[in-house]
């Protein structure tokens, strides 16, 4: 879910005779996978200046209205980029856990062979600490819109 960062204050100022206009907000995308809460923090969003009829007084703003501003100011590609950051982090963790399991199993098999061959007197535990899934993970990323003019050869 894309939502406002509750640890940051909304940036406000007076604009075109309107008081306490929200001009910028901090946000993140949040998803929970196997009990771990992932948050991908994007850069602050600078909001367009509201017109008189679209202005909601600061005191009347709701969290859901502000969260809608986040979606309104991110392209579909940008949204997918932030969602993918969580998928990539989770995939890296799964690969790391699998690699550790494979290496530990190989170590245990070698230890067993050495014990049976009389090369060692007792089995030794695999010396590396097993990676674990934490309860939360904060990722900081910035999506950059592709500018076709900046790379004309990419077409």
C-alpha positions in Angstrom: 0.0 0.0 0.0 1.3 3.5 -0.9 0.9 5.7 2.1 2.2 8.8 3.9 5.1 8.4 6.2 3.7 8.9 9.7 7.2 9.9 11.0 7.4 12.9 8.8 5.4 16.1 8.9 3.6 17.5 5.9 5.3 20.5 4.4 2.9 23.4 4.2 3.0 27.1 3.2 0.7 29.9 2.1 0.1 29.8 -1.6 -2.1 32.2 -3.7 -4.0 33.4 -0.6 -4.6 29.9 0.7 -3.2 29.0 4.2 -1.5 25.7 5.2 -1.3 24.3 1.7 0.4 21.0 1.6 3.3 21.4 -0.8 5.3 18.3 -0.2 5.0 14.9 1.6 7.1 12.0 2.5 5.7 8.5 1.7 6.5 4.8 1.3 5.2 1.6 -0.2 4.5 -1.1 2.4 4.0 -4.8 2.0 4.2 -7.8 4.4 5.7 -11.1 3.3 5.9 -14.0 5.7 5.7 -11.7 8.7 8.3 -9.2 7.6 7.1 -5.7 6.9 8.9 -4.2 3.9 8.9 -0.5 3.4 10.3 1.2 0.3 10.8 4.9 0.9 10.7 7.1 -2.2 11.7 10.7 -2.5 9.4 13.4 -1.2 6.6 14.3 -3.6 6.2 18.0 -4.5 2.4 18.5 -4.9 0.9 20.8 -7.5 -0.7 24.0 -6.2 -4.4 23.5 -5.7 -7.0 25.8 -7.1 -9.5 27.4 -4.8 -12.3 24.8 -5.5 -10.0 21.8 -5.1 -8.4 23.0 -1.9 -9.2 21.1 1.3 -8.3 23.0 4.5 -5.4 21.4 6.4 -7.6 20.6 9.4 -10.1 18.7 7.2 -7.5 16.5 5.4 -7.9 12.7 5.9 -5.1 10.2 5.7 -6.8 8.4 2.8 -7.0 11.7 0.9 -3.3 12.3 1.3 -2.5 8.7 0.4 -4.5 9.3 -2.8 -2.2 12.2 -3.6 0.7 9.8 -3.6 -0.9 7.6 -6.2 -2.0 10.6 -8.3 1.6 11.8 -8.4 3.3 8.5 -9.3 3.2 7.0 -12.8 2.2 3.4 -13.2 5.8 2.6 -14.0 7.0 4.4 -10.9 4.5 2.5 -8.7 5.6 -0.8 -10.2 9.3 0.1 -9.6 8.7 0.5 -5.9 6.6 -2.7 -5.7 9.5 -4.5 -7.5 12.0 -3.3 -4.9 10.2 -5.4 -2.3 10.0 -8.4 -4.6 13.7 -8.1 -5.4 14.6 -7.8 -1.7 12.5 -10.8 -0.8 14.0 -12.8 -3.7 17.5 -11.9 -2.5 16.7 -13.2 1.0 15.3 -16.4 -0.3 18.4 -17.0 -2.5 20.6 -16.2 0.5 18.7 -18.6 2.8 18.8 -21.3 0.1 22.6 -20.8 -0.4 23.2 -21.1 3.3 21.2 -24.3 3.5 23.1 -25.8 0.6 26.5 -24.8 2.0 25.5 -26.1 5.5 24.3 -29.4 4.1 27.6 -29.8 2.1 29.6 -29.0 5.3 27.7 -31.5 7.3 28.2 -34.2 4.7 32.0 -33.4 4.6 32.1 -33.5 8.4 30.4 -36.9 8.4 32.8 -38.3 5.9 35.8 -37.0 7.9 34.3 -38.5 11.1 33.8 -41.9 9.4 37.3 -41.8 7.9 38.8 -41.0 11.3 40.1 -37.7 10.2 38.2 -35.9 13.0 37.0 -37.0 16.4 33.7 -35.0 16.5 31.4 -33.2 14.1 31.8 -29.4 14.0 28.9 -27.1 13.3 28.8 -25.1 10.2 30.8 -22.0 11.0 28.6 -19.4 9.3 25.6 -17.8 11.0 22.3 -18.5 9.2 20.6 -15.4 7.7 17.2 -14.8 9.2 14.1 -13.1 8.2 13.6 -10.0 10.2 10.4 -8.4 11.3 10.9 -5.3 9.2 13.1 -4.0 6.3 13.4 -0.4 5.1 14.6 0.2 1.6 15.3 3.6 0.1 15.0 3.9 -3.7 14.4 6.6 -6.3 12.5 5.9 -9.6 13.9 7.9 -12.5 11.6 8.5 -15.4 13.2 7.5 -18.7 13.6 10.5 -20.9 13.7 9.4 -24.6 15.5 12.5 -25.6 18.4 11.7 -23.1 19.0 8.4 -24.9 18.0 8.6 -28.5 20.0 5.4 -29.4 17.7 3.4 -27.0 14.9 3.4 -29.6 
